[in-house]
Structures are given as C-alpha cells and as structure tokens.
C-alpha cells in the first residue's frame, strides 16, 4: 500500500512533504524527555526500593531524624534570623556600598579583608551563611569577595577554633585558624581568576552605574545590623563543656541578651521605620509572658517573637514591607533545597554519632595515616557531610580515637564546616553549576594539600 498522503492544493503550494516519513513530528521531544526521564527514574526508584533491608530502613530513619534535629535546632534559631538579615541587606544596604567594599572593581586588600572579617563575625554553619551570601551577591559583590565571605562565615569561627585547640590539641587548633584565614582569601582569588572575564565585565558595567541616594546615615544602618547579628549570635550560643568560663557565663544569659537585641531592633524600627510604638509594646508583652511563665521552653517565646516581628513588618507600609518581601524571596529559594540536602546527607551518612547507608567504620578505616588518598577522602567526606556549628570537634575526637591521622583530621576541619551537600545545592541555585563545581573543587584540593603538609610536619 502506498504511503503517499493526499494533500490539498494549499498544502501542495506551500511545499508540504508528500510522505509520512518526511512529515514533521507533532511531538516536541525536547520538552518531553526531561519529565519523562524523571517519571521513569522515580518509578524505578520506588519499584526497587529495598524497604526490607535493615540498613536501608535505619538510614531512612536517620535521614528523617537529622531533618527533625535540623528543624528543631537550626531553622528557627539560625536560618530565619539569617533570612531577615539577608533581606535587610537587600533593602537597607545600598548597591553602591556593596560595590565600593565588595564589588568586582574594589581593591583586593579592602574587599577580601572586609569579606573575611564580616563573615567570621557571624560564627554560623554552612547553611545559615547562605542567605547572607545570596544577599551580598545579588547586591553586586564580586565573585571573589563573595566566595571569601561564604567560606569565612562557617570556617573562621573563633569559638570553634578555641574548642578545637582545647580538645584536639593546640597544633590542630592553630593549623585550623591559619588555614581557614588563608583559605578564604586564596579560594576567593582563585575564583576571581577562573572567571575573570565575567568579573571584568561586571566591574566595567559598575563604572556607569549612577550613585544611589542614601536614605539613612551609615551609622544607623550599622546599628540596625548590629542588633540583628547580636540576636542571631546570642540565640545560637551553644553550651560550653567547661563550666565557670566566660563562654558559660554568656550561655547563662543568652536569652536575656537575645531579648535585649530584639527589643533594640524594635526600638530602631519605631524610630526609623514609622512602626507604631503600641505595636512594639504588644509584641514585647507577647514574648515576655511565655518567657516568664514557662522559662524552660525558651524556643516558645522566641517563636512568638518571630511571628511578632513579621507582624511589625507587614502591618507597616513602606520599607518594612519590602524587608519582609526580600526575606521571603530568600526563604522560598533556599529552604526547599536545604531540606532535600539534609535528607540526602542523613540517608548517606546519618547523624553525628549514628550511621546511614555508608558504615562509619569504612570512613574511619580510610582516613588513617597521612597518604594522599586518606587526606582526599577526608576532604570529600567533610565537604558532603553536614556539620552544625561546633559539632565537628567531638566527631573528629571520636575519629582520631579510632585511628584517624592528624593530616586527614585537619583536611576534614578545613573542608567540612564550610561545605555540605545542602550548602552545595543552594550555592548552585545562586551562582550556577560551573562556579559551584569550581568552588567545591578548590576547597577539597586545598584541604587535601593542607592535610598532607600538616600530617608530614606532625609525624616528622
């Protein structure tokens, strides 16, 4: 039977193909194959899901347990305040100020110095620093200084370095401090060199930007952010192991400090953002009542304070609404990726002190000595595993007791706190795949080399 199709005069005049084999396809395969691959992949995943395997079932429980722990310990106390700080950067910090101190055309000493110092002051984990990094990046910061800030926030943590020196030894503590400071600058410079064409174009375009009008003096903006950073740091202050120290004294009054910074922030909003004083009074009463009635549940008062803060923002017209909108935009972008990353990290590696799909003895058995493989493996595992602030120290204490070498221990300390799988997913959404791969690779390579050098010096 002939495969010739009967065509009308108009079709013939237009030169339409005369056979089925030559006719254009009605299916747009470019738009079909991606969702089809996801559907097939999801089907195969659930079809072969090893739910009867004891290790897999335990790993799933560990994944959910890590997500629960993250929600309880970090979302309200760390991430939500960080979102508001990032939103504040987007609204209150002028693009001209960011370009002046952190822009692609700023002086290297100034920009990298500001980035490393401002990042280290926060003492946050690898996920909490993400909204702040996204905020300064979107305001026009250069890639190098922005990456230096991204690394320095979780890595150059004064309290963590002191704890490292006290528990793991002063040699590892000093090596961590020196390595982290050098890393933040060197990795930022390497990122600038790798993508220098984009940075040059960015700096050139910034030269033609009009000077933005400053709505409030610099000292007011500085005080506003000091109140927010003080609230973040005091609310997340961890319990020190040694009683009677300065750190333990601060921990004893951490919630009073957090309340003081929150009240200062409210007063500044009344003075400079047209928030009605009676709204601040109502918010303060709403927080004080549970704080005094049930002081054993400080998270309840803190949560009410967050709700009250949102109400102050959204019930006042003007820049407070813009502040909330900017914060909400960061939350929408970052939170889903963080949740997926935490679940996957928990599934593979488990919680600190527990196991996921990958047995912990495999890890401890592969990081003994000071070989290139041991340092590389420690760097890669540290890069993908999630460490909350200060938790890397007791984990490493256990690994060193199980035979981990000092070189791999330093490699994990330099790669681990600054990176994690959730962290990588969010960074990719902000700066793209190529830059994320370059950043992660630089951290892993430098951590490996540092571990090799330190391990050789420690055994030499």
C-alpha positions as CSV (number, residue, x, y, z in Angstrom):
1,X,0.0,0.0,0.0
2,X,1.4,3.4,-0.9
3,X,2.4,5.7,1.9
4,X,1.6,8.8,-0.2
5,X,-0.7,11.2,1.6
6,X,-3.4,13.0,-0.3
7,X,-2.7,16.8,0.0
8,X,-4.9,19.7,-0.6
9,X,-4.0,22.5,-3.1
10,X,-2.9,24.9,-0.4
11,X,-0.6,22.3,1.2
12,X,1.0,21.4,-2.1
13,X,1.5,25.1,-2.9
14,X,3.3,25.6,0.4
15,X,5.7,22.7,-0.4
16,X,4.4,20.4,2.4
17,X,6.2,17.0,2.4
18,X,4.3,14.4,0.5
19,X,5.1,11.3,2.5
20,X,4.6,10.2,6.1
21,X,8.3,9.7,6.6
22,X,9.0,13.3,5.6
23,X,6.2,14.9,7.6
24,X,7.2,16.9,10.7
25,X,6.7,15.3,14.1
26,X,3.9,16.6,16.2
27,X,5.9,15.7,19.4
28,X,8.4,18.2,20.9
29,X,10.9,15.7,22.3
30,X,13.0,18.4,23.8
31,X,10.1,19.2,26.1
32,X,9.2,15.6,26.7
33,X,12.4,13.7,27.6
34,X,13.3,15.5,30.9
35,X,9.9,15.0,32.6
36,X,9.7,11.5,31.1
37,X,13.2,10.6,32.5
38,X,12.1,11.9,35.9
39,X,8.9,9.9,35.9
40,X,10.7,6.7,34.8
41,X,13.5,7.3,37.3
42,X,11.1,7.8,40.1
43,X,9.2,4.7,39.1
44,X,12.3,2.6,39.1
45,X,13.5,4.0,42.4
46,X,10.3,3.1,44.2
47,X,9.9,-0.2,42.3
48,X,13.3,-1.4,43.6
49,X,13.2,0.4,46.9
50,X,14.9,-2.0,49.5
51,X,12.5,-1.4,52.3
52,X,13.1,-4.9,53.8
53,X,16.8,-4.2,54.1
54,X,17.6,-3.3,57.8
55,X,20.4,-0.9,57.0
56,X,18.3,1.0,54.4
57,X,15.4,1.2,56.9
58,X,17.7,2.5,59.6
59,X,19.2,5.0,57.1
60,X,15.8,6.4,56.3
61,X,15.1,6.8,60.0
62,X,18.4,8.6,60.4
63,X,17.6,10.9,57.4
64,X,14.3,11.9,59.0
65,X,15.9,12.2,62.4
66,X,18.5,14.5,61.0
67,X,15.9,16.6,59.3
68,X,13.9,16.8,62.6
69,X,17.1,17.8,64.5
70,X,17.9,20.4,61.9
71,X,14.3,21.8,62.2
72,X,14.4,21.9,66.0
73,X,18.0,23.3,66.4
74,X,18.6,25.5,63.4
75,X,15.6,26.6,61.4
76,X,14.1,29.0,63.9
77,X,17.3,30.0,65.7
78,X,19.7,30.2,62.8
79,X,18.0,30.3,59.4
80,X,15.0,32.5,60.0
81,X,17.2,35.3,61.6
82,X,19.6,34.9,58.7
83,X,16.8,35.3,56.2
84,X,15.8,38.6,57.8
85,X,19.5,39.8,57.8
86,X,19.8,38.9,54.1
87,X,16.5,40.7,53.4
88,X,17.9,43.7,55.3
89,X,21.0,43.6,53.1
90,X,18.8,43.7,50.0
91,X,16.7,46.6,51.3
92,X,18.9,48.8,53.6
93,X,22.4,48.3,52.2
94,X,22.8,50.4,49.0
95,X,24.2,48.7,45.9
96,X,26.8,51.4,45.8
97,X,28.1,50.5,49.3
98,X,28.4,46.8,48.3
99,X,30.2,47.7,45.1
100,X,32.5,50.0,46.9
101,X,33.7,47.5,49.5
102,X,33.0,44.1,47.9
103,X,32.5,44.8,44.2
104,X,34.5,43.3,41.4
105,X,36.3,46.6,40.9
106,X,37.1,47.2,44.6
107,X,40.7,47.0,45.9
108,X,41.7,43.4,46.7
109,X,43.0,44.2,50.2
110,X,39.9,46.1,51.1
111,X,37.3,43.7,49.6
112,X,38.9,40.4,50.8
113,X,39.6,41.9,54.2
114,X,36.0,43.1,54.6
115,X,34.6,39.8,53.3
116,X,36.7,37.6,55.6
117,X,36.2,39.7,58.7
118,X,32.4,40.2,58.2
119,X,32.0,36.5,57.6
120,X,33.9,35.4,60.6
121,X,32.0,37.6,63.0
122,X,28.8,35.7,62.4
123,X,30.1,32.2,63.6
124,X,27.3,30.4,61.7
125,X,27.1,27.0,60.0
126,X,27.5,26.3,56.3
127,X,23.7,26.6,55.7
128,X,23.0,29.7,57.8
129,X,25.6,31.7,55.9
130,X,23.8,31.0,52.6
131,X,21.0,33.7,52.7
132,X,23.7,36.3,53.7
133,X,25.9,35.2,50.8
134,X,23.0,35.3,48.4
135,X,22.1,38.8,49.7
136,X,25.5,40.4,49.0
137,X,25.9,38.5,45.7
138,X,22.6,39.9,44.4
139,X,23.6,43.4,45.5
140,X,26.6,43.3,43.2
141,X,29.5,41.9,45.3
142,X,32.4,40.5,43.2
143,X,32.7,36.7,42.9
144,X,36.0,36.6,44.8
145,X,34.9,38.6,47.9
146,X,31.5,36.9,48.0
147,X,33.2,33.5,48.0
148,X,35.6,34.6,50.7
149,X,32.6,35.7,52.8
150,X,30.9,32.3,52.0
151,X,33.9,30.3,53.2
152,X,34.8,32.5,56.2
153,X,31.4,32.5,57.9
154,X,31.4,28.9,59.0
155,X,35.2,28.2,58.8
156,X,36.7,31.2,60.7
157,X,34.7,30.6,63.9
158,X,36.6,31.9,66.9
159,X,34.8,29.7,69.4
160,X,35.2,26.6,67.2
161,X,38.9,27.3,66.8
162,X,39.3,27.6,70.6
163,X,37.3,24.4,71.2
164,X,39.5,22.6,68.6
165,X,42.7,23.7,70.3
166,X,41.5,22.6,73.7
167,X,40.1,19.2,72.7
168,X,42.1,18.1,69.7
169,X,45.3,19.9,70.6
170,X,46.8,23.3,70.1
171,X,48.7,22.3,67.0
172,X,45.5,21.4,65.1
173,X,43.8,24.5,66.6
174,X,46.5,26.8,65.3
175,X,46.6,25.0,61.9
176,X,42.8,25.3,61.6
177,X,42.9,29.0,62.3
178,X,45.7,29.8,60.0
179,X,44.4,27.5,57.2
180,X,40.9,28.9,57.4
181,X,42.0,32.6,57.1
182,X,44.3,31.7,54.2
183,X,41.7,29.6,52.5
184,X,39.1,32.4,52.5
185,X,41.4,34.7,50.6
186,X,43.1,32.2,48.3
187,X,39.9,30.5,47.2
188,X,38.3,33.9,46.6
189,X,41.3,35.0,44.5
190,X,41.3,31.7,42.5
191,X,37.5,32.0,41.8
192,X,38.2,35.6,40.6
193,X,40.9,34.4,38.2
194,X,38.9,31.4,36.9
195,X,36.0,33.7,36.0
196,X,37.9,36.9,35.4
197,X,36.2,37.7,32.1
198,X,32.8,37.8,33.8
199,X,34.3,39.8,36.7
200,X,35.9,42.3,34.4
201,X,32.7,42.9,32.6
202,X,30.9,43.2,35.9
203,X,33.4,45.8,37.1
204,X,33.1,47.7,33.8
205,X,29.3,47.9,34.0
206,X,29.5,49.1,37.6
207,X,31.5,52.1,36.5
208,X,28.5,53.5,34.7
209,X,26.0,52.9,37.5
210,X,24.5,56.1,39.0
211,X,25.4,56.8,42.6
212,X,22.4,55.7,44.6
213,X,20.7,58.0,47.1
214,X,21.4,57.1,50.7
215,X,18.1,57.1,52.7
216,X,19.8,56.9,56.2
217,X,23.3,57.6,57.6
218,X,25.8,54.7,57.7
219,X,25.8,54.6,61.5
220,X,22.1,53.9,61.5
221,X,22.4,51.0,59.1
222,X,25.4,49.7,61.1
223,X,23.4,49.8,64.3
224,X,20.4,48.1,62.7
225,X,22.6,45.2,61.5
226,X,24.5,45.0,64.8
227,X,21.2,44.4,66.6
228,X,20.2,41.6,64.1
229,X,23.6,39.9,64.2
230,X,23.7,40.2,68.0
231,X,20.3,38.5,68.1
232,X,21.5,35.7,65.8
233,X,24.7,35.1,67.7
234,X,23.2,35.2,71.2
235,X,20.3,32.9,70.3
236,X,22.6,30.3,68.8
237,X,25.2,30.4,71.5
238,X,26.0,26.8,72.4
239,X,26.6,25.3,75.9
240,X,30.3,25.1,76.5
241,X,31.7,21.9,78.0
242,X,33.8,23.7,80.7
243,X,31.8,25.3,83.4
244,X,32.9,28.6,85.0
245,X,34.4,30.0,81.8
246,X,33.5,33.3,80.1
247,X,31.6,31.3,77.4
248,X,29.5,29.5,80.0
249,X,28.7,32.9,81.7
250,X,27.5,34.2,78.3
251,X,25.4,31.0,77.8
252,X,23.7,31.5,81.2
253,X,22.3,34.9,80.0
254,X,22.0,34.1,76.3
255,X,18.2,34.5,76.2
256,X,18.3,37.8,78.1
257,X,20.9,39.0,75.5
258,X,18.7,37.8,72.7
259,X,15.7,39.6,74.1
260,X,17.7,42.8,74.6
261,X,18.9,42.8,71.0
262,X,15.3,42.0,69.8
263,X,14.0,44.9,71.8
264,X,16.7,47.2,70.4
265,X,15.7,46.2,66.9
266,X,12.1,47.0,67.7
267,X,13.0,50.4,69.0
268,X,15.0,51.2,65.9
269,X,12.1,50.2,63.7
270,X,9.9,52.6,65.7
271,X,12.4,55.4,65.4
272,X,13.4,55.0,61.8
273,X,10.7,52.9,60.0
274,X,7.5,54.5,61.2
275,X,6.4,51.4,63.2
276,X,3.8,52.5,65.8
277,X,5.0,52.3,69.4
278,X,1.9,50.4,70.6
279,X,2.7,47.6,68.2
280,X,6.2,47.2,69.8
281,X,4.6,47.2,73.3
282,X,2.1,44.4,72.3
283,X,4.9,42.4,70.7
284,X,7.1,42.7,73.8
285,X,4.3,41.6,76.1
286,X,3.5,38.6,73.8
287,X,7.1,37.5,74.1
288,X,7.6,38.2,77.9
289,X,4.6,36.3,79.0
290,X,5.7,32.8,77.9
291,X,9.3,33.7,78.7
292,X,8.4,34.3,82.3
293,X,5.6,31.7,82.7
294,X,7.4,28.8,81.0
295,X,11.1,29.7,81.0
296,X,12.1,26.1,80.5
297,X,10.8,26.4,76.9
298,X,12.7,29.5,75.5
299,X,12.0,28.4,71.9
300,X,8.3,29.1,72.5
301,X,9.0,32.8,73.4
302,X,11.5,33.0,70.5
303,X,8.9,31.7,68.0
304,X,6.3,34.1,69.2
305,X,8.9,36.9,68.8
306,X,9.5,35.9,65.2
307,X,5.7,36.0,64.5
308,X,5.5,39.4,66.2
309,X,8.4,40.6,64.2
310,X,6.7,39.6,60.9
311,X,3.6,41.4,62.1
312,X,5.6,44.6,62.7
313,X,7.0,44.3,59.2
314,X,3.8,43.6,57.3
315,X,1.4,45.9,59.1
316,X,3.6,49.0,58.4
317,X,3.7,50.4,54.9
318,X,7.0,51.2,53.2
319,X,10.4,49.7,53.6
320,X,9.4,47.2,56.3
321,X,7.1,45.5,53.8
322,X,10.0,45.5,51.3
323,X,12.2,44.0,54.0
324,X,9.7,41.1,54.6
325,X,9.3,40.5,50.8
326,X,13.0,40.3,50.3
327,X,13.4,37.9,53.2
328,X,10.6,35.8,52.0
329,X,12.2,35.6,48.5
330,X,15.4,34.2,50.0
331,X,13.4,31.7,52.1
332,X,11.5,30.4,49.1
333,X,14.7,29.9,47.1
334,X,16.8,28.3,49.9
335,X,14.6,26.3,52.2
336,X,13.4,23.6,49.8
337,X,16.9,22.9,48.6
338,X,18.2,22.7,52.2
339,X,15.5,20.2,53.2
340,X,16.4,17.9,50.3
341,X,20.1,18.2,51.0
342,X,19.7,17.4,54.7
343,X,17.5,14.4,53.9
344,X,20.1,13.0,51.4
345,X,23.0,13.7,53.8
346,X,21.2,11.9,56.6
347,X,20.4,9.0,54.4
348,X,24.0,8.5,53.3
349,X,26.0,9.5,56.4
350,X,23.5,9.6,59.3
351,X,23.5,11.9,62.2
352,X,26.6,12.7,64.3
353,X,27.2,9.5,66.3
354,X,25.0,7.4,64.1
355,X,25.2,5.7,60.8
356,X,23.5,6.0,57.4
357,X,23.9,3.8,54.3
358,X,27.7,4.3,54.5
359,X,29.2,2.5,57.5
360,X,31.2,4.7,59.8
361,X,34.0,2.0,60.0
362,X,34.5,2.4,56.3
363,X,35.3,6.1,56.9
364,X,37.5,5.7,59.9
365,X,39.4,2.9,58.2
366,X,40.1,5.0,55.1
367,X,41.5,8.1,56.9
368,X,44.3,6.5,58.9
369,X,47.9,7.6,58.2
370,X,48.8,10.5,56.0
371,X,48.5,9.3,52.5
372,X,47.2,11.3,49.6
373,X,44.1,9.1,49.5
374,X,43.4,9.5,53.2
375,X,43.5,13.3,53.0
376,X,41.5,13.4,49.8
377,X,38.9,11.1,51.2
378,X,38.6,13.1,54.5
379,X,38.2,16.3,52.4
380,X,35.5,14.8,50.2
381,X,33.5,13.3,53.1
382,X,33.8,16.5,55.1
383,X,32.6,18.5,52.1
384,X,29.4,16.5,51.7
385,X,28.6,15.8,55.3
386,X,26.6,18.4,57.3
387,X,28.2,19.8,60.4
388,X,26.3,22.1,62.7
389,X,28.4,24.8,64.4
390,X,30.9,23.1,66.8
391,X,29.7,19.6,66.2
392,X,32.7,18.8,64.0
393,X,35.0,18.8,67.1
394,X,33.5,15.9,69.1
395,X,33.0,13.9,65.8
396,X,36.7,14.3,65.0
397,X,37.6,13.4,68.5
398,X,35.9,10.1,68.0
399,X,37.5,9.5,64.6
400,X,41.0,10.4,65.9
401,X,40.4,7.9,68.7
402,X,39.5,5.3,66.1
403,X,42.9,5.8,64.3
404,X,42.4,8.9,62.1
405,X,45.6,10.7,61.2
406,X,46.2,14.3,62.1
407,X,46.6,15.3,58.4
408,X,43.2,13.9,57.4
409,X,41.7,15.4,60.6
410,X,42.8,18.9,59.5
411,X,41.6,18.3,56.0
412,X,38.2,17.5,57.3
413,X,38.2,20.5,59.5
414,X,39.0,22.8,56.6
415,X,36.5,21.3,54.2
416,X,33.7,20.2,56.5
417,X,32.3,23.2,58.3
418,X,32.4,25.4,55.1
419,X,30.6,22.9,52.8
420,X,27.8,20.4,52.9
421,X,25.5,18.8,50.4
422,X,22.6,21.1,51.3
423,X,25.0,24.0,51.1
424,X,26.1,23.0,47.6
425,X,22.6,22.7,46.2
426,X,21.8,26.3,47.3
427,X,25.1,27.7,46.1
428,X,24.4,26.2,42.7
429,X,21.0,28.0,42.6
430,X,22.7,31.3,43.3
431,X,25.8,31.3,41.2
432,X,25.3,28.4,38.8
433,X,26.8,25.0,38.3
434,X,30.2,25.9,36.9
435,X,31.1,28.3,39.7
436,X,29.8,25.9,42.3
437,X,31.9,23.0,41.0
438,X,34.9,25.2,40.9
439,X,34.4,26.4,44.5
440,X,33.9,22.9,45.8
441,X,36.9,21.6,43.9
442,X,39.1,24.3,45.2
443,X,38.1,23.7,48.8
444,X,38.6,19.9,48.5
445,X,42.0,20.3,46.7
446,X,43.3,22.9,49.2
447,X,42.1,20.9,52.2
448,X,43.8,17.8,50.8
449,X,47.1,19.6,50.3
450,X,47.0,21.3,53.7
451,X,46.3,17.9,55.4
452,X,49.3,16.4,53.6
453,X,51.6,19.2,54.7
454,X,50.3,19.3,58.3
455,X,50.4,15.5,58.6
456,X,54.0,15.4,57.3
457,X,55.0,18.1,59.9
458,X,53.2,16.3,62.7
459,X,54.9,13.0,62.0
460,X,58.2,14.4,61.1
